[in-house]
Amino acid sequence: MRVFLFLSLFFVCDYTFASIKQDSQKCTTDLVTIDFNFSGGGNSVCEVISSDHIKILVKPESKDSINPSPWYAFRKSKHIKKILLELDYGEYEHRYFPKIKKINSGWERLNKSDILIKNDGKNVFINFYPSKEEQYISSQELITEDWYEDWYKILKKNKFLKSKIIGYSVQNRPIKAFFSNENINNPFILILGRQHPPEVSSAFALQGFINQLIGSINLSKDFLSKYNIIFVPLMNPDGVENGFWRYNFNKKDLNRDWDNFSQPETYSVKNFLDNLKNKNQPFLFIDFHSTYKNIFYISDAKLKNSEQNFLLNWLEKSRLELSKINYNFTVKNSYTESNKVSKNYFYNQYNIPSMTYEVSDSEIRSVIVESSRILAKELMIILLDTNRKNLDMAERKGFEPSRRLPAYTLSKRAPSTTRPPLH
């Protein structure tokens, strides 16, 4: 009875079918038009129920998604009366709280009182009041190719960075890498982002992290004189532009392709690293993702060199500062012999600390950026301190070290007795 009254009082629908047009990708009534024809619009289709009630069927790009992330995004025209939008997830469930963007303003969460979730999240009803302009409604902010290009323009102005197209996606979109070039012989950190399209919160973290590393402060300048970074912010441009839930355009999970490199996106990174002129190798790997909570999946506890537990020490040293901005997180040791996940591949292939940096879907955006900056700053402090200690030790022994970081030696690791979930 309570649900019936809610719908009756707040989502009153005018069941007249005048001037209704629909082709599944666009639905038009005499009150409103809904469409998905924009970057990140996804695979949803629509169905007109009445002139002020439109149902959106939220559909994935493939039914065998191993980690459902029900992405939806639609554009709503201006309308003079209240309308009802229904999200129908079918066999899936609601995950992302709806966000709205007006033409000349930023993204914001919809009012909770205008949203009704039913059938254990399989149906969501959203009430929209009259609007004088079109609006975008999406599961997360639409951080698509244009957003990255705007950031790339800023990056290209940084004197420490160079950029290169290292390959192309299935749909022939460029895979762009950026790298610092103060000294090509310096050891480097490899950073990847956006293998999975809906993981938008991770894009804010990666951007904040990189901006801190390459900033104009003395710490960054000192860091970039001794260490290099290589980063690929957008690994899956096709998935992002098409609004996919998980896959690239070949319906493959890129983060399960780090064994045979069957997809052009993963192969482009491997090929780029294999053909570095100085044959240098990464000493640290970070892959940015999103999930329900802030989690760091780390692989370095079993390293037999001086970098054992490097990641854990770095994260724990950052915890106090992160707690001051209410950025709470957990750390989980996660390792498997399987190379299918990027973290495991780089751990196994290069014998280096490797981490999946998971950001909560719902974390406050400003906190995401600030937390990533804190982590980047602490990382630079730790690495520069390591560098100084190595130089001091070398001076005492009377020689110049050939590396600015403890040398990594290959080792035989005992097989894992547990098999944590892949990420």
VEXDREN-2710 file (C-alpha; in Angstrom, 1 decimal):
% VEXDREN-2710
k/r/px/py/pz
1/MET/0.0/0.0/0.0
2/ARG/2.9/2.4/0.8
3/VAL/4.5/1.9/-2.6
4/PHE/1.1/2.4/-4.3
5/LEU/0.5/5.7/-2.5
6/PHE/4.1/6.9/-3.3
7/LEU/3.6/6.2/-7.0
8/SER/0.1/7.7/-7.0
9/LEU/1.0/10.9/-5.2
10/PHE/4.5/11.7/-6.5
11/PHE/4.6/9.9/-9.9
12/VAL/1.2/10.7/-11.3
13/CYS/1.2/9.7/-15.0
14/ASP/-1.0/11.1/-17.7
15/TYR/-1.9/8.0/-19.7
16/THR/-2.5/9.7/-23.0
17/PHE/-0.6/8.5/-26.0
18/ALA/-0.7/11.6/-28.2
19/SER/2.3/12.3/-30.5
20/ILE/4.3/9.3/-29.4
21/LYS/7.3/8.2/-31.4
22/GLN/9.9/5.6/-30.6
23/ASP/12.6/3.6/-32.3
24/SER/14.2/2.1/-29.1
25/GLN/17.2/4.5/-29.3
26/LYS/15.0/7.6/-29.1
27/CYS/11.6/8.0/-27.5
28/THR/9.4/11.1/-28.1
29/THR/6.1/12.1/-26.7
30/ASP/4.2/15.4/-26.8
31/LEU/6.0/16.2/-23.5
32/VAL/9.6/15.0/-23.7
33/THR/12.2/13.3/-25.8
34/ILE/14.7/10.8/-24.4
35/ASP/17.8/9.6/-26.4
36/PHE/21.2/8.0/-26.0
37/ASN/23.0/9.4/-29.1
38/PHE/26.1/10.9/-27.4
39/SER/29.5/9.7/-26.1
40/GLY/29.0/7.2/-23.3
41/GLY/25.3/6.8/-24.1
42/GLY/25.5/3.0/-23.7
43/ASN/23.4/0.2/-24.9
44/SER/20.1/1.1/-23.3
45/VAL/16.8/1.2/-25.2
46/CYS/13.6/3.0/-24.3
47/GLU/9.9/2.3/-24.4
48/VAL/7.1/4.8/-24.2
49/ILE/4.6/3.8/-21.5
50/SER/2.6/7.1/-21.7
51/SER/3.2/10.7/-22.7
52/ASP/4.8/11.3/-19.3
53/HIS/6.2/7.9/-18.5
54/ILE/9.2/6.4/-20.4
55/LYS/10.9/3.1/-19.5
56/ILE/14.6/2.7/-20.1
57/LEU/15.8/-0.9/-20.5
58/VAL/19.4/-0.9/-19.1
59/LYS/21.3/-3.5/-21.1
60/PRO/25.0/-4.6/-21.1
61/GLU/27.1/-5.0/-24.3
62/SER/27.4/-8.7/-23.5
63/LYS/25.4/-11.0/-21.3
64/ASP/28.4/-12.8/-19.9
65/SER/29.9/-9.8/-17.9
66/ILE/31.8/-11.2/-15.0
67/ASN/31.3/-8.1/-12.9
68/PRO/28.1/-6.3/-13.6
69/SER/28.4/-2.6/-13.6
70/PRO/25.0/-1.5/-14.9
71/TRP/25.8/1.7/-16.8
72/TYR/23.0/3.9/-18.0
73/ALA/23.1/7.4/-19.5
74/PHE/20.4/9.3/-21.3
75/ARG/19.6/12.8/-22.5
76/LYS/16.3/14.4/-21.6
77/SER/14.8/17.3/-23.5
78/LYS/13.2/20.3/-21.9
79/HIS/9.6/19.7/-20.7
80/ILE/6.8/21.7/-19.2
81/LYS/5.2/19.0/-17.1
82/LYS/6.5/16.5/-14.6
83/ILE/7.5/13.2/-16.1
84/LEU/8.5/9.8/-14.8
85/LEU/11.5/7.8/-16.0
86/GLU/11.8/4.2/-15.2
87/LEU/15.0/2.2/-15.2
88/ASP/14.4/-1.5/-15.8
89/TYR/17.5/-3.6/-15.2
90/GLY/16.1/-6.9/-16.2
91/GLU/18.2/-9.6/-14.5
92/TYR/20.7/-7.0/-13.1
93/GLU/20.4/-4.7/-10.2
94/HIS/20.8/-0.9/-9.6
95/ARG/24.3/0.1/-8.5
96/TYR/25.0/3.7/-9.4
97/PHE/23.1/6.6/-7.8
98/PRO/21.7/8.9/-10.6
99/LYS/23.5/12.1/-11.4
100/ILE/22.4/15.0/-13.5
101/LYS/24.1/17.7/-15.5
102/LYS/22.5/20.8/-16.9
103/ILE/24.0/22.6/-19.9
104/ASN/26.1/25.2/-18.1
105/SER/26.7/23.5/-14.8
106/GLY/28.5/20.5/-13.3
107/TRP/27.3/17.1/-12.3
108/GLU/25.3/16.7/-9.1
109/ARG/23.3/13.9/-7.5
110/LEU/19.6/13.8/-7.9
111/ASN/17.4/14.4/-5.0
112/LYS/16.9/11.1/-3.1
113/SER/13.3/11.9/-2.4
114/ASP/12.6/11.8/-6.2
115/ILE/13.9/8.2/-6.5
116/LEU/12.0/5.0/-5.8
117/ILE/13.9/1.7/-5.9
118/LYS/11.8/-1.5/-6.2
119/ASN/12.1/-5.2/-6.7
120/ASP/15.5/-5.4/-5.0
121/GLY/17.0/-2.8/-7.3
122/LYS/15.7/-4.3/-10.5
123/ASN/13.4/-1.3/-11.1
124/VAL/14.1/2.4/-10.3
125/PHE/11.6/5.2/-10.8
126/ILE/12.8/8.8/-11.1
127/ASN/10.6/11.8/-10.9
128/PHE/11.6/14.8/-13.1
129/TYR/10.1/18.3/-12.6
130/PRO/9.6/20.8/-15.5
131/SER/12.8/21.9/-17.1
132/LYS/13.6/24.7/-19.5
133/GLU/16.7/23.1/-20.9
134/GLU/17.9/19.6/-21.9
135/GLN/19.8/17.6/-19.2
136/TYR/22.0/14.6/-19.1
137/ILE/21.3/11.9/-16.5
138/SER/23.9/9.2/-15.9
139/SER/25.0/6.5/-13.5
140/GLN/28.4/8.4/-13.2
141/GLU/29.8/11.6/-14.7
142/LEU/30.3/11.3/-18.4
143/ILE/34.1/11.3/-18.4
144/THR/34.6/10.5/-22.0
145/GLU/37.2/11.1/-24.7
146/ASP/36.6/14.9/-24.8
147/TRP/37.4/15.1/-21.0
148/TYR/40.7/13.3/-21.6
149/GLU/41.6/15.5/-24.6
150/ASP/41.1/18.6/-22.5
151/TRP/43.5/17.2/-19.9
152/TYR/45.9/16.1/-22.5
153/LYS/46.2/19.6/-23.8
154/ILE/47.3/20.7/-20.4
155/LEU/49.7/17.8/-20.0
156/LYS/51.4/18.6/-23.3
157/LYS/52.3/22.1/-22.0
158/ASN/54.3/20.5/-19.2
159/LYS/58.0/20.7/-19.9
160/PHE/58.7/17.4/-18.2
161/LEU/56.4/15.3/-20.4
162/LYS/56.3/13.9/-23.9
163/SER/53.4/12.0/-25.4
164/LYS/53.1/9.3/-28.0
165/ILE/50.4/7.2/-29.7
166/ILE/51.5/3.7/-28.8
167/GLY/48.7/1.9/-30.6
168/TYR/45.1/1.9/-31.6
169/SER/41.9/0.4/-30.2
170/VAL/39.6/-2.0/-32.1
171/GLN/37.7/1.0/-33.5
172/ASN/40.9/2.8/-34.4
173/ARG/41.0/5.2/-31.5
174/PRO/44.5/6.2/-30.4
175/ILE/46.0/4.7/-27.2
176/LYS/48.0/7.6/-25.8
177/ALA/51.0/7.3/-23.5
178/PHE/52.7/10.1/-21.6
179/PHE/56.2/9.9/-20.2
180/SER/58.7/12.1/-18.4
181/ASN/62.0/12.5/-20.2
182/GLU/64.5/14.2/-17.9
183/ASN/66.7/11.2/-18.1
184/ILE/65.6/8.2/-20.1
185/ASN/67.9/5.9/-18.0
186/ASN/66.1/6.7/-14.8
187/PRO/63.9/3.9/-13.4
188/PHE/60.2/4.5/-14.1
189/ILE/56.8/4.0/-12.6
190/LEU/54.1/2.6/-15.0
191/ILE/50.5/3.7/-14.4
192/LEU/47.4/2.6/-16.3
193/GLY/43.8/3.8/-16.1
194/ARG/40.3/3.1/-17.3
195/GLN/40.5/-0.5/-18.5
196/HIS/36.8/-0.8/-17.4
197/PRO/34.6/2.0/-18.8
198/PRO/32.2/2.7/-15.9
199/GLU/34.9/3.1/-13.3
200/VAL/34.8/6.9/-13.5
201/SER/35.9/7.6/-9.9
202/SER/39.3/6.1/-10.7
203/ALA/39.7/8.7/-13.5
204/PHE/39.6/11.5/-10.9
205/ALA/42.1/9.7/-8.7
206/LEU/44.5/9.1/-11.6
207/GLN/44.4/12.7/-12.7
208/GLY/45.0/14.0/-9.2
209/PHE/47.9/11.5/-8.7
210/ILE/49.6/12.4/-12.0
211/ASN/49.1/16.2/-11.6
212/GLN/50.8/15.9/-8.2
213/LEU/53.8/14.0/-9.6
214/ILE/54.4/16.5/-12.4
215/GLY/53.5/19.6/-10.4
216/SER/55.5/22.8/-10.2
217/ILE/56.6/22.3/-6.6
218/ASN/60.2/21.6/-5.8
219/LEU/59.4/18.1/-4.6
220/SER/58.0/17.2/-8.0
221/LYS/61.0/18.7/-9.8
222/ASP/63.4/16.8/-7.6
223/PHE/61.5/13.6/-8.1
224/LEU/61.3/13.9/-11.9
225/SER/65.1/14.5/-12.1
226/LYS/65.7/11.0/-10.6
227/TYR/62.6/9.0/-11.6
228/ASN/60.5/8.7/-14.7
229/ILE/56.8/8.0/-15.1
230/ILE/55.0/6.4/-18.0
231/PHE/51.2/6.6/-17.9
232/VAL/48.3/5.6/-20.1
233/PRO/45.2/7.3/-18.7
234/LEU/42.6/5.8/-21.1
235/MET/43.2/2.1/-21.9
236/ASN/39.7/1.4/-23.2
237/PRO/38.6/4.4/-25.4
238/ASP/36.1/2.3/-27.3
239/GLY/34.4/1.0/-24.2
240/VAL/34.2/4.5/-22.7
241/GLU/32.8/6.1/-25.9
242/ASN/30.2/3.3/-26.3
243/GLY/29.1/3.3/-22.7
244/PHE/30.0/-0.3/-22.1
245/TRP/29.8/-1.9/-18.7
246/ARG/33.1/-3.9/-18.8
247/TYR/34.5/-4.7/-22.2
248/ASN/36.3/-3.3/-25.2
249/PHE/34.7/-3.4/-28.6
250/ASN/35.6/-7.0/-29.1
251/LYS/33.6/-7.8/-26.0
252/LYS/36.8/-8.7/-24.1
253/ASP/37.7/-7.7/-20.6
254/LEU/41.1/-6.0/-21.0
255/ASN/42.0/-6.8/-17.4
256/ARG/41.8/-10.5/-18.2
257/ASP/44.0/-10.2/-21.3
258/TRP/47.5/-9.7/-19.7
259/ASP/48.6/-13.2/-20.6
260/ASN/48.3/-13.6/-24.4
261/PHE/47.7/-10.0/-25.3
262/SER/45.0/-10.8/-27.8
263/GLN/43.5/-7.3/-27.8
264/PRO/45.2/-4.2/-29.5
265/GLU/44.8/-2.1/-26.3
266/THR/46.8/-4.4/-24.0
267/TYR/49.3/-5.4/-26.8
268/SER/50.0/-1.7/-27.4
269/VAL/51.4/-1.3/-23.9
270/LYS/53.4/-4.5/-24.0
271/ASN/54.9/-3.6/-27.4
272/PHE/55.8/-0.1/-26.2
273/LEU/57.6/-1.4/-23.1
274/ASP/59.3/-4.2/-25.1
275/ASN/60.7/-1.6/-27.5
276/LEU/62.0/1.0/-25.2
277/LYS/65.4/2.1/-26.6
278/ASN/67.2/1.9/-23.3
279/LYS/65.6/-1.5/-22.4
280/ASN/64.7/0.0/-19.0
281/GLN/62.0/-1.7/-17.0
282/PRO/59.4/-0.4/-14.5
283/PHE/60.2/-0.6/-10.8
284/LEU/56.6/0.0/-9.7
285/PHE/53.2/-0.6/-11.3
286/ILE/49.8/1.0/-10.4
287/ASP/46.5/0.3/-12.2
288/PHE/43.5/2.6/-11.3
289/HIS/40.1/1.0/-11.0
290/SER/36.7/1.6/-9.1
291/THR/34.6/-0.6/-6.9
292/TYR/32.2/-0.3/-4.0
293/LYS/34.8/0.8/-1.5
294/ASN/38.3/2.3/-1.3
295/ILE/40.7/-0.7/-1.5
296/PHE/44.3/-1.2/-2.5
297/TYR/45.1/-4.7/-3.8
298/ILE/48.8/-5.1/-3.4
299/SER/51.4/-7.7/-4.7
300/ASP/54.7/-7.3/-3.0
301/ALA/54.6/-9.2/0.3
302/LYS/56.5/-12.2/-1.3
303/LEU/59.2/-10.2/-3.1
304/LYS/62.7/-11.5/-2.1
305/ASN/64.4/-8.2/-2.8
306/SER/64.6/-4.9/-0.8
307/GLU/61.2/-3.8/-2.0
308/GLN/59.3/-6.4/0.0
309/ASN/56.2/-4.7/1.6
310/PHE/57.1/-1.4/-0.2
311/LEU/53.4/-0.8/-1.1
312/LEU/52.1/-1.6/2.4
313/ASN/54.7/0.8/4.0
314/TRP/53.8/3.5/1.6
315/LEU/50.0/3.2/2.2
316/GLU/50.4/3.0/5.9
317/LYS/52.6/6.1/6.0
318/SER/49.9/7.9/4.1
319/ARG/47.0/6.8/6.3
320/LEU/47.2/9.6/8.9
321/GLU/47.0/12.4/6.3
322/LEU/44.3/10.5/4.5
323/SER/42.3/10.1/7.7
324/LYS/42.3/13.9/8.1
325/ILE/40.2/14.2/4.9
326/ASN/38.0/11.2/5.9
327/TYR/39.5/9.0/3.2
328/ASN/39.1/5.5/4.6
329/PHE/40.5/2.5/2.9
330/THR/41.6/-1.1/3.3
331/VAL/44.7/-2.9/2.0
332/LYS/44.5/-6.5/0.8
333/ASN/47.4/-8.7/-0.3
334/SER/46.3/-10.2/-3.6
335/TYR/48.5/-12.4/-5.6
336/THR/48.0/-15.3/-8.1
337/GLU/50.3/-17.0/-10.5
338/SER/47.8/-16.2/-13.2
339/ASN/49.0/-13.3/-15.4
340/LYS/45.6/-12.5/-16.8
341/VAL/45.2/-9.4/-14.5
342/SER/47.6/-6.5/-15.1
343/LYS/48.8/-6.4/-11.5
344/ASN/49.7/-10.0/-11.6
345/TYR/51.4/-9.8/-15.0
346/PHE/53.7/-7.0/-13.9
347/TYR/54.5/-8.6/-10.6
348/ASN/55.4/-11.9/-12.3
349/GLN/57.1/-10.5/-15.4
350/TYR/59.2/-7.8/-13.7
351/ASN/59.4/-8.9/-10.1
352/ILE/58.2/-5.5/-8.9
353/PRO/55.6/-4.1/-6.4
354/SER/52.3/-4.0/-8.3
355/MET/49.0/-2.5/-7.1
356/THR/45.4/-2.2/-8.1
357/TYR/44.2/1.2/-6.8
358/GLU/40.5/0.9/-6.3
359/VAL/38.3/3.9/-5.7
360/SER/34.8/3.8/-4.2
361/ASP/32.1/4.6/-6.8
362/SER/30.4/7.0/-4.3
363/GLU/33.5/8.7/-2.8
364/ILE/33.2/12.5/-2.7
365/ARG/35.0/13.7/-5.8
366/SER/37.1/16.4/-4.1
367/VAL/38.2/13.9/-1.5
368/ILE/39.2/11.5/-4.3
369/VAL/41.5/14.1/-5.9
370/GLU/43.0/15.3/-2.6
371/SER/43.6/11.7/-1.4
372/SER/45.4/10.9/-4.7
373/ARG/47.6/13.9/-4.3
374/ILE/48.5/12.9/-0.7
375/LEU/49.5/9.5/-1.9
376/ALA/51.6/10.8/-4.8
377/LYS/53.4/13.3/-2.5
378/GLU/54.1/10.5/0.1
379/LEU/55.4/8.3/-2.7
380/MET/57.8/10.9/-3.9
381/ILE/59.1/11.6/-0.4
382/ILE/59.7/7.8/0.1
383/LEU/61.5/7.3/-3.2
384/LEU/63.7/10.4/-2.9
385/ASP/64.6/9.3/0.6
386/THR/65.6/5.9/-0.8
387/ASN/67.6/7.6/-3.5
388/ARG/69.5/9.7/-1.0
389/LYS/70.3/6.6/1.2
390/ASN/71.6/4.7/-1.9
391/LEU/73.9/7.6/-2.8
392/ASP/75.2/7.9/0.7
393/MET/75.9/4.2/0.8
394/ALA/77.7/4.4/-2.5
395/GLU/79.9/7.3/-1.4
396/ARG/80.9/5.4/1.7
397/LYS/81.8/2.4/-0.5
398/GLY/83.6/4.6/-3.0
399/PHE/81.6/4.1/-6.1
400/GLU/78.6/5.5/-8.0
401/PRO/75.5/3.3/-8.0
402/SER/74.4/2.2/-11.4
403/ARG/70.7/2.5/-10.3
404/ARG/68.9/5.0/-8.2
405/LEU/66.8/2.4/-6.6
406/PRO/67.7/-1.0/-5.0
407/ALA/68.4/-3.5/-7.7
408/TYR/65.7/-6.0/-8.4
409/THR/66.8/-9.6/-8.5
410/LEU/64.8/-12.5/-10.0
411/SER/63.7/-15.0/-7.3
412/LYS/61.9/-18.2/-7.0
413/ARG/58.7/-17.6/-5.1
414/ALA/56.8/-20.3/-3.3
415/PRO/53.5/-21.0/-4.9
416/SER/50.5/-19.2/-3.4
417/THR/48.5/-21.3/-0.9
418/THR/45.4/-19.2/-1.5
419/ARG/43.8/-17.8/-4.6
420/PRO/42.3/-14.4/-3.9
421/PRO/39.7/-13.1/-6.3
422/LEU/41.0/-11.4/-9.5
423/HIS/40.6/-7.7/-9.7
END
